Amino acid sequence: MRRRVFIGLLSAAALAGCAARPGTMAGGSAASFASAAPVSLVGATPGDLRASLGMPSLLRVDGPAQVWLYHSPICRLDLVLYRGTVGLPVVRLARTMPHGVPDATCVASLEQQRAS
């Protein structure tokens, strides 16, 4: 069952990478993600994430994928990274939980947690 869920996440991550919208990060540096929805995290590098959000609560490597999990008192952010065109891992899937918290609020709470 776990394998099916993970395969589903990998499939969703592949599709999310294809669906990146103009204005999303393309591996450039980012001082802050707070005003952005998680979909704008697509394309962020590990350096971008560490600079803005710090180290993840959990970092797991599954084959070619890296799963980064962040959490704050109000939400959680799940990221799946795959190797990009220049060889660095980049975010291909980003989602927040629970859905009742606005995405930008969740990301801002994670950045604030990093700053304190």
N, C-alpha and C positions, 0 to 999 in steps of 0.2 A: 504494500500500500504506500509506504514512504517513497519507494522508488517511482511510482506513478505520479505522486504529487510533485516530486522533484523534476521529473521529466516534463510535467505540465508547466512548472515554473521556467524551465529552460526554454520550452517552446514559446512561452509568453515573452521571455526576455529577447529571444531572437526577433519576434515580431515587433516588440517595443523599439528595438534598435533600428528597424526599418521605418518606423513611424515617427522618427524624430522630426520635430517641426522646426522651421526657420526660427532663429533666435535661441535655440537650445545651445548649451555649451558644446564646444567642439574641442575639448582638451585644453582650452585656454585657462589662465588662472582666474580664480574667483575670490573676491574678498568676502562676499556674503551671499548666501542662498536664501536668506530670510524672506525676501519679497517674491520668491519663486515657488511655483508648485513643483512637486516631485518630478513631473515629466520634464521640467527644465534641468533637472540633474542629469538627464541622459546625456552622455558624452563627457561627464566629469571624470577626471583621473583620480587615482588614489591620493596624489599630492593635493589636489583641489579639496577633496573630502577631509583629509587630515587637517588642512589649514583652516577650514571653516567649522567642521564638526568634531574634530579630534579623532582619537582612535575609536573604532566601533566597540560595542559591548561584546560582540561575537564576530569573529572572522573565520569563515570556513572555506576551504578549498575543496571543490569537487570536480576533478578532472580539469577541463579548461575554464571552469567557472569559479569565481570568488563570490561568496555571499557575505555581505556586510550588514550587520544589524545594529541599529542605534535605538536607544530608548530614553525618554524623559518621563517625568511624573504624569504627563497628560497623553502621551502617544508613543508610537514606535514607528521607525522608518526602516524598511527592508530594501536593500539594494543588491542587484546581481550585476557583476562586472565580467566582461569577456575581453580578450585581447583585441585591441583596435588595429587600425591600419598601420600605425607606426610601431606596433609591438607592445605598447603599454596597455594594461587593462583599462577599460572605460566602462562607465555605468551604461547598461542596456535596459534595465528595468528598475523602476523606483516606485514604491507605494507606501502610503502611510496607513496606520490603523490606530484607533478606530475611525470609522468614516464620519463620525459626528464632529470631529475636530477639523477645522479648515486646514488644508495642507500647508499653507504659508505659516499658520500659527504653530503647527507641529514643528516645522523646520526652524522657525525662530526660537522655539523653546529648546531645541537641541543646540543651537548656536549659543544661546544664553547660558545653558548648562556648561558648555565648553569654556566660556569666558569667566565663569565664576570659580 
